[in-house]
């Protein structure tokens, strides 16, 4: 079921994703450095909301992408070309270049089991099984090379689930299937949080952050895509509901409504008050997201945040943006199909329908 709307041809998805990726970069800079001067970042920004917003956008646009695909093979090719080349390079570059700050010898580093496990597990989207490189960042607050990659694993599983969800929806009804998945995901999330609070075991909090618990945000994005005509007709009421929900969270918080309330706000900012063809410069958000963590970790390793925290933060952002631009022009753009949204935008300066999605790109 393909949804058409003029607003899908001119939108702010690329800009929003870049801002969300930069927010995650700032938050990780404070978390990894522990610099007291940067505490204001945590006051102003929320990493949890940023990641959940990524998942909402992903749900909206990945379902749209699948409905527009000529076949399952076409959908898989687009997803693979868009996500894996840059991901592969970011993992392998980190593994090679970070030898320069490892406390291991050349053979002790490149011939170690940890090195090959890091490459194997991370290239297979299993970062949590081997997040560290031998002798790297051992004196940092966290030794993980790229802790941001955990969401990419979830994104990939979302991508794989879309053909199955659409297949079921075409047989049993879109609303019936999507609402059932939303309710099941919310129930799982609440169960894990309850078990965490009642037992104090961090394992349950970790499980809540995985695919079953995050699926509700992805499905919220999908619901807003398939119900876009309804969204446009009742926009004022939906915005009022969302604003009241977030304003009233300090009094009463109904977690089951959060994905929908957040989704309404995110999709509103994406589809209304168009700010221009931002994607003509390229999609730097994915590069920012997958590159910022090791850059911040390296600056922490050299004590940059201890000496000048704000200057180090500026350096981290600048280096990340430069790396993202190089990644886009040197790798990502070269792997896109000729009919890609970004290729066309770069050629004629006019945005095409659809934009990047989620913590990973469209």
C-alpha positions in Angstrom: 0.0 0.0 0.0 1.9 3.0 -1.3 1.0 6.4 0.2 1.3 9.6 -1.9 1.6 13.2 -0.6 3.2 16.3 -1.9 5.0 16.7 1.4 6.9 13.6 0.8 8.7 15.2 -2.1 10.0 18.2 0.0 10.9 17.4 3.6 13.3 18.0 6.4 14.3 14.4 7.2 18.0 14.9 6.2 18.4 17.9 8.4 16.6 16.4 11.3 18.8 13.2 11.1 22.0 15.3 11.0 20.9 17.3 14.1 20.0 14.1 15.9 23.4 12.6 15.0 25.2 15.7 16.2 23.2 15.6 19.5 24.4 12.0 20.1 27.9 13.1 19.3 27.7 15.9 22.0 26.2 13.6 24.5 28.8 10.9 24.0 31.6 13.5 24.3 30.3 14.4 27.8 29.7 10.8 28.8 33.1 9.5 27.6 35.1 12.5 28.8 33.4 13.0 32.2 34.2 16.7 31.8 32.2 18.7 34.4 32.2 21.7 32.2 30.1 19.9 29.6 27.3 18.9 32.1 25.0 21.4 30.4 24.9 19.1 27.4 23.0 16.4 29.4 20.7 19.1 30.7 19.7 20.3 27.2 19.8 17.1 25.2 18.5 13.5 25.6 20.3 10.7 23.9 17.4 8.4 24.5 15.0 10.7 22.8 17.5 11.2 19.9 17.8 7.4 19.3 14.0 6.9 19.6 13.5 9.7 17.1 15.9 7.9 14.7 13.8 4.7 15.0 10.5 6.7 14.3 12.0 8.2 11.2 13.4 4.8 10.1 9.9 3.2 10.5 8.3 5.9 8.4 10.8 5.9 5.6 11.9 2.3 5.4 8.3 1.1 5.0 7.9 3.8 2.3 11.1 2.6 0.6 9.8 -1.0 0.6 6.4 0.0 -0.8 8.2 1.9 -3.6 10.7 -0.9 -4.4 10.2 -2.9 -7.6 10.9 -6.2 -5.8 12.4 -7.7 -2.7 15.8 -7.9 -4.4 15.6 -4.2 -5.3 14.8 -3.4 -1.6 17.7 -5.5 -0.3 20.1 -4.0 -2.8 19.2 -0.5 -1.8 19.5 -1.2 1.9 22.8 -3.0 1.5 24.4 -0.4 -0.7 23.4 2.4 1.6 24.4 1.0 4.9 27.3 -1.5 4.5 30.1 0.2 2.6 30.5 3.0 5.1 30.0 0.7 8.0 32.6 -1.7 6.7 35.1 1.1 6.3 34.5 2.6 9.7 35.1 -0.7 11.4 38.2 -1.7 9.5 39.7 1.8 9.6 39.3 1.9 13.4 40.8 -1.6 13.7 43.9 -0.6 11.7 44.5 3.0 12.7 44.0 2.6 16.4 47.1 0.3 16.6 48.9 3.7 16.8 47.7 4.2 20.4 47.6 0.5 21.5 49.9 -0.6 24.2 50.5 -3.9 22.3 53.4 -4.7 19.9 52.7 -4.9 16.2 52.4 -8.7 16.3 50.7 -8.7 19.7 48.0 -6.4 18.2 47.4 -7.7 14.7 47.8 -11.4 15.4 45.8 -11.3 18.6 42.5 -13.2 18.9 40.8 -10.0 20.2 41.7 -8.2 17.0 40.2 -10.8 14.7 37.1 -11.2 17.0 36.7 -7.4 16.8 36.7 -7.4 13.0 34.5 -10.5 12.7 31.8 -9.6 15.2 31.7 -5.9 14.4 31.5 -6.5 10.6 28.6 -8.9 11.4 26.8 -6.2 13.4 27.5 -8.0 16.7 29.5 -5.2 18.3 28.4 -6.2 21.8 30.3 -9.5 21.6 33.7 -7.7 21.1 33.5 -4.0 21.6 37.2 -3.5 22.4 40.5 -3.7 20.5 43.6 -5.1 22.2 45.4 -2.4 24.3 43.2 0.4 23.0 41.5 3.0 25.3 42.4 0.9 28.4 42.8 4.0 30.5 39.6 5.7 29.3 36.4 5.7 31.3 35.1 3.2 28.7 37.3 1.0 26.6 34.7 0.4 23.8 35.9 1.5 20.4 32.5 2.4 19.0 29.7 2.1 21.4 27.3 3.8 19.0 27.1 0.8 16.7 24.6 -1.1 18.9 21.7 0.8 17.1 22.9 -0.3 13.7 22.3 -3.9 14.6 18.7 -3.0 15.5 18.3 -1.0 12.3 19.5 -4.0 10.2 17.0 -6.3 12.0 14.3 -3.7 11.4 15.2 -3.7 7.7 14.9 -7.5 7.6 11.6 -7.5 9.4 9.9 -5.0 7.0 9.2 -7.6 4.1 7.7 -10.0 6.7 5.5 -7.3 8.3 4.2 -6.0 5.0 3.5 -9.6 3.8 1.4 -10.2 6.9 -0.2 -6.8 6.7 -1.4 -7.4 3.1 -3.1 -10.6 4.3 -4.4 -9.7 7.7 -4.7 -5.9 7.4 -2.1 -3.2 7.9 -3.7 -1.6 11.0 -4.3 -5.0 12.7 -0.8 -6.2 12.3 1.0 -2.9 13.1 -1.1 -2.3 16.2 -0.5 -5.8 17.4 3.2 -5.4 17.0 3.1 -2.0 18.8 1.2 -3.5 21.7 3.5 -6.5 21.9 6.6 -4.3 21.8 5.2 -2.0 24.5 4.3 -5.0 26.7 7.8 -6.4 26.3 9.4 -3.1 27.2 7.3 -2.6 30.3 8.0 -6.2 31.4 11.8 -5.7 31.1 11.6 -2.4 33.0 9.5 -3.9 35.7 12.0 -6.8 36.1 14.9 -4.4 36.2 13.2 -2.3 38.9 12.1 -5.3 41.0 15.4 -7.3 40.8 17.9 -4.5 40.3 19.6 -6.6 37.6 21.0 -4.5 34.8 20.5 -7.4 32.3 16.8 -6.5 32.1 17.5 -2.9 31.3 19.9 -3.9 28.6 17.3 -6.3 27.1 14.7 -3.5 27.1 16.9 -1.5 24.7 17.1 -4.3 22.2 14.9 -4.9 19.1 11.6 -6.1 20.8 11.6 -3.0 23.1 12.6 -0.5 20.3 10.2 -1.9 17.7 7.3 0.2 19.1 9.1 3.4 17.8 9.8 1.8 14.4 6.1 0.7 14.2 5.0 4.2 15.3 6.8 5.6 12.3 5.2 3.0 10.1 1.7 3.8 11.4 2.3 7.5 10.7 3.3 6.7 7.1 0.3 4.5 6.3 -2.0 6.9 8.1 -0.5 10.0 6.6 -3.7 11.3 5.0 -5.4 11.0 8.5 -2.3 12.7 10.1 -2.6 15.6 7.7 -6.4 16.0 8.3 -6.2 16.0 12.1 -2.7 17.6 12.5 -3.8 20.2 15.1 -5.4 17.7 17.4 -2.5 15.3 17.1 0.0 18.0 17.9 -2.0 19.1 20.9 -2.0 15.5 22.1 1.7 15.2 21.7 2.6 18.5 23.4 0.3 17.8 26.3 1.8 14.3 26.7 5.3 15.6 27.0 4.3 18.6 29.2 2.4 16.3 31.5 5.1 13.6 31.9 6.3 15.0 35.2 2.8 14.4 36.6 1.8 11.1 35.0 3.8 9.2 32.4 2.0 6.7 30.1 4.9 4.9 28.4 2.6 3.2 25.9 1.7 6.5 24.3 5.3 7.9 24.1 6.2 6.4 20.6 3.1 7.9 19.1 3.5 11.3 20.8 7.1 11.5 19.8 6.3 10.2 16.3 3.8 12.9 15.7 6.3 15.7 16.6 9.1 14.2 14.6 7.0 13.7 11.5 5.5 17.2 11.9 8.9 18.8 11.9 10.0 16.6 9.0 7.0 17.3 6.7 6.0 20.9 7.6 7.9 24.2 7.4 10.3 23.0 4.7 13.7 24.7 5.1 15.1 23.8 1.7 16.9 21.1 -0.2 19.4 20.2 2.5 20.4 16.9 0.9 22.0 18.6 -2.1 25.1 18.8 0.0 24.9 15.0 0.8 23.8 12.9 3.7 26.4 13.4 6.4 24.3 12.1 9.3 25.3 8.5 8.9 29.0 9.3 8.8 28.6 11.5 11.9 26.8 8.7 13.7 29.3 5.9 13.0 32.5 8.0 13.2 32.1 10.2 16.2 32.6 7.7 19.0 36.2 6.6 18.2 37.1 10.2 17.4 35.9 11.3 20.9 37.6 8.3 22.5 40.9 9.2 20.9 40.7 12.8 22.1 39.9 11.5 25.6 42.9 9.2 25.3 45.2 12.2 24.6 43.7 14.2 27.5 42.2 16.9 25.3 39.0 17.1 27.4 41.0 17.5 30.6 43.0 20.5 29.3 40.3 22.4 27.3 36.9 20.6 27.4 35.0 23.1 25.2 37.9 23.3 22.7 38.1 19.5 22.6 34.4 19.3 22.1 34.7 21.7 19.1 37.6 19.6 17.7 35.5 16.4 18.1 32.6 17.9 16.2 34.8 19.4 13.4 36.8 16.2 13.0 33.6 14.2 12.9 32.0 16.4 10.3 35.1 16.4 8.1 35.2 12.6 8.4 31.5 12.3 7.6 32.0 14.5 4.5 34.9 12.4 3.3 33.0 9.2 4.0 30.0 10.5 2.0 32.0 11.7 -1.1 34.6 9.0 -1.0 32.5 5.9 -0.2 28.7 6.3 0.4 27.8 8.3 -2.6 29.8 6.0 -4.9 27.7 3.0 -3.9 24.3 4.5 -4.5 22.1 3.5 -7.4 21.7 6.1 -10.1 18.0 6.6 -9.2 18.9 7.3 -5.5 17.3 10.3 -3.8 20.7 11.8 -3.1 22.2 11.3 -6.5 19.3 13.1 -8.1 19.3 15.9 -5.5 23.0 16.4 -6.2 22.6 16.5 -9.9 19.7 18.9 -10.3 19.4 20.5 -6.9 15.8 19.3 -6.5 14.8 16.9 -3.7 13.2 13.6 -4.6 10.5 11.9 -2.6 11.9 10.2 0.4 14.9 10.8 2.6 17.3 9.0 4.9 16.0 7.0 7.7 16.8 6.0 11.2 20.1 5.7 13.0 21.3 4.3 9.7 20.6 5.9 6.3 17.7 5.2 4.0 
